[in-house]
Amino acid sequence: MRFCRMIVLSWWALLLPVTAATAAGFAPTQSELAALPPYCAARLNEQSAAFKSWQDSMGAGFMHIHHYCFALNFMNRARGMSSSDKDRKGVLGAAMTNFDYVLRNTQADFYLRPEILMNRGITLSMMNRVGEAVGDLMKAIEADPKQPRAYVALADMYSSQKNRAKALDTITEGLRHNPGVKSLQRRYTELGGKLPYPAPAEPVPVAVQADTDAAPTTEPGSAPAAESADSASSPPAEAPVEPPKIGSPTNPYCRFCPD
């Protein structure tokens, strides 16, 4: 098991820019691995039940997912470095190398692709490659609008460019697709958004099926449907026939009796 992991890490290390930070420890430590998604530890242990489970769940893209895991780890390392650290640029470059690899070697419909684009965009923003960062973040949002961090990162870049209106528009759109997310609500008020919060995006309308119990309509030119026995009007009842009067007014039962 450990031998398999060493092989994976060794050939992977050949792809990295050589810097002090990457050459000294390109593989995640146990504490770093704990901060990564659970499929990362599974990918590095091919004999585990978790490996098989994630492989079945993720499909063909799982065989390349360790590149994404290492890219995320380099991002985390770079966040812990000061902007003046001479190794920071190389660490971010190593992250980019691995983001590019996994995007190049997975299908366009790979379900983690929007998240990978988002994190590559954030890495590009950390490298001050703003135009490329905006492009990746917009692609990520287009592929999956339910990514709050993508909206926040994009709005932060607009804010850094003193484009407060565009930042607010971005956060507003993010709240429409992710109502109730605290980070978006906080940025919305910080940027001057007015309450109440934006209305959620309308759900996709569902076609209404015809009601099979509804009364059928009459086709033009066809005879009207026969009325039911309950709804059809009954003919008026005939008046009872009175028997011929006999006798006198005071004694109608005796024809020949005197009054």
C-alpha positions in Angstrom: 0.0 0.0 0.0 2.7 2.5 1.0 4.8 1.4 -2.0 1.8 2.1 -4.4 1.4 5.5 -2.9 5.1 6.3 -3.2 5.0 5.4 -6.9 2.0 7.7 -7.5 3.7 10.6 -5.7 7.0 10.0 -7.3 5.9 10.2 -10.9 3.5 13.0 -10.1 6.4 15.0 -8.6 8.1 15.1 -12.0 5.4 17.4 -13.2 6.0 20.1 -10.6 8.1 23.3 -10.9 11.2 22.7 -8.8 11.3 25.1 -5.8 12.4 24.7 -2.3 8.8 24.3 -1.1 7.8 21.7 -3.7 11.0 19.7 -3.8 11.3 19.4 0.0 7.7 18.2 0.5 5.4 18.0 -2.5 3.3 15.2 -0.8 0.6 16.3 1.7 1.4 15.6 5.3 -1.1 13.8 7.4 -2.3 17.0 8.9 -2.6 18.6 5.4 -4.4 15.5 4.1 -7.0 15.9 6.9 -7.8 19.4 5.5 -8.5 18.0 2.0 -11.7 16.4 0.8 -12.1 12.7 1.9 -11.6 11.3 -1.6 -8.0 12.5 -1.5 -6.9 10.1 1.2 -8.9 7.4 -0.6 -7.1 8.1 -3.9 -3.7 7.6 -2.3 -4.7 4.3 -0.8 -5.6 2.0 -3.6 -6.0 -1.0 -1.3 -8.7 0.6 0.8 -12.5 0.0 0.6 -12.8 3.8 0.3 -10.8 3.8 -2.9 -13.2 1.4 -4.6 -16.2 3.3 -3.2 -15.0 6.6 -4.5 -14.0 5.1 -7.8 -17.5 3.7 -8.3 -19.0 7.0 -7.4 -16.8 9.4 -9.3 -16.2 7.3 -12.4 -13.3 7.7 -14.8 -12.3 11.1 -13.4 -11.3 9.5 -10.1 -8.0 8.2 -11.5 -6.9 11.8 -12.1 -8.4 13.3 -8.9 -5.1 13.2 -7.0 -3.9 16.1 -9.1 -6.8 18.2 -7.9 -6.0 17.2 -4.3 -2.4 18.3 -4.6 -3.5 21.5 -6.3 -5.8 22.3 -3.3 -2.9 21.5 -0.9 -0.6 23.9 -2.7 -3.3 26.6 -2.5 -3.5 26.0 1.2 0.2 26.2 1.6 0.3 29.5 -0.4 -2.3 31.0 1.9 0.0 30.4 4.8 2.8 32.3 3.1 3.4 36.0 3.0 3.2 37.8 -0.4 6.9 38.5 -0.1 7.9 34.8 0.4 10.1 33.8 -2.5 8.7 30.3 -2.6 5.1 31.4 -2.9 5.1 32.0 -6.6 6.5 28.4 -7.2 3.9 26.9 -4.9 1.1 28.7 -6.7 2.6 27.6 -10.0 2.6 24.0 -8.8 -1.1 24.4 -8.0 -1.8 25.7 -11.5 0.1 22.8 -13.1 -2.2 20.3 -11.4 -5.4 22.2 -12.0 -4.5 22.3 -15.7 -3.7 18.6 -15.7 -7.0 17.5 -14.2 -9.1 19.8 -16.4 -7.2 18.5 -19.5 -7.7 14.8 -18.6 -11.3 14.7 -17.4 -14.5 15.0 -19.4 -16.4 18.2 -19.8 -19.3 16.8 -17.8 -17.2 15.7 -14.9 -19.2 16.8 -11.9 -16.3 18.4 -10.0 -15.3 20.5 -13.0 -17.1 23.7 -11.9 -15.5 23.5 -8.5 -12.0 23.0 -10.1 -12.5 26.0 -12.4 -13.5 28.1 -9.3 -10.4 27.1 -7.4 -8.2 27.6 -10.4 -9.7 31.1 -10.7 -9.0 31.8 -7.0 -5.4 30.7 -7.5 -5.0 32.9 -10.5 -6.3 35.9 -8.4 -3.7 35.0 -5.8 -1.1 35.3 -8.6 -2.6 38.7 -9.7 -3.6 37.3 -13.0 -7.0 39.1 -12.7 -8.3 38.7 -16.3 -7.7 35.0 -16.3 -9.2 34.7 -12.8 -12.4 36.5 -13.8 -12.7 34.2 -16.8 -12.4 31.0 -14.8 -14.8 32.2 -12.1 -17.4 33.2 -14.7 -17.1 29.8 -16.3 -17.5 28.1 -12.9 -20.7 30.1 -12.2 -22.1 29.4 -15.6 -21.5 25.7 -15.2 -22.9 25.6 -11.6 -24.6 28.8 -10.2 -24.8 27.2 -6.7 -21.2 28.0 -5.7 -21.2 30.8 -3.2 -17.4 31.0 -3.0 -17.2 31.7 -6.7 -19.4 34.8 -6.4 -17.6 36.0 -3.3 -14.2 35.7 -5.0 -15.4 37.4 -8.2 -17.0 40.3 -6.2 -13.8 40.7 -4.2 -11.8 41.2 -7.4 -14.3 43.8 -8.6 -14.1 45.5 -5.3 -10.3 45.6 -5.5 -10.7 47.3 -8.9 -12.9 49.9 -7.2 -15.9 48.6 -9.2 -18.4 48.5 -6.3 -21.5 48.4 -8.5 -20.3 45.3 -10.4 -19.3 43.7 -7.1 -22.8 44.3 -5.7 -24.4 42.9 -8.9 -22.3 39.8 -8.6 -23.3 39.2 -5.0 -27.0 39.9 -5.8 -26.9 37.3 -8.5 -25.2 34.9 -6.1 -27.9 35.4 -3.5 -30.6 34.8 -6.1 -29.2 31.3 -6.7 -28.0 30.7 -3.1 -30.6 32.3 -0.8 -29.8 32.2 2.9 -26.0 31.9 2.5 -24.5 34.0 5.3 -21.3 35.0 3.4 -23.3 36.3 0.5 -25.7 38.1 2.8 -22.8 39.8 4.7 -21.1 40.9 1.5 -24.5 42.2 0.2 -25.0 44.5 3.1 -21.3 45.6 3.1 -21.6 46.6 -0.5 -24.7 48.7 0.2 -27.4 46.3 -0.8 -30.9 47.1 0.4 -33.1 44.8 2.4 -35.0 42.6 1.8 -32.5 40.3 0.2 -33.0 39.6 -3.5 -35.8 37.2 -4.4 -34.6 33.7 -5.2 -34.3 32.8 -8.8 -37.5 31.4 -10.2 -37.5 27.6 -10.5 -37.7 26.1 -14.0 -41.4 25.9 -14.8 -42.8 22.4 -15.0 -45.2 21.5 -17.8 -48.7 21.1 -16.4 -50.3 17.8 -17.5 -53.8 17.8 -18.7 -56.4 16.9 -16.1 -57.9 13.6 -17.1 -60.9 14.1 -14.8 -61.8 17.4 -16.5 -65.0 17.6 -18.5 -64.2 17.0 -22.2 -64.6 19.9 -24.5 -66.9 19.7 -27.5 -65.2 19.6 -30.9 -66.4 22.1 -33.4 -69.1 20.7 -35.5 -69.8 17.7 -33.2 -73.0 17.1 -31.5 -73.2 18.3 -27.9 -72.7 15.6 -25.2 -75.8 14.1 -23.8 -76.8 15.5 -20.5 -76.9 13.2 -17.5 -80.1 12.1 -15.9 -79.4 14.4 -12.9 -78.7 17.5 -14.9 -81.3 17.1 -17.6 -84.5 19.0 -17.0 -87.6 16.7 -16.5 -90.8 17.5 -18.4 -93.5 19.2 -16.2 -95.7 16.7 -14.4 -99.3 16.4 -15.7 -102.0 17.9 -13.5 -104.1 15.2 -11.8 -107.5 14.6 -13.5 -110.4 15.5 -11.2 -113.3 13.1 -11.1 -116.6 14.5 -12.5 -118.6 16.3 -9.8 -121.7 14.6 -8.7 -124.5 15.5 -6.3 -124.9 18.9 -4.9 -122.4 21.3 -3.3 -123.4 20.2 0.2 -123.5 16.5 -0.6 -121.2 15.6 -3.6 -121.6 11.9 -3.1 -125.3 11.7 -3.8 -126.4 12.4 -7.3 -130.0 12.5 -6.7 -130.1 13.7 -3.0 -131.7 17.0 -2.3 -129.6 19.9 -1.2 
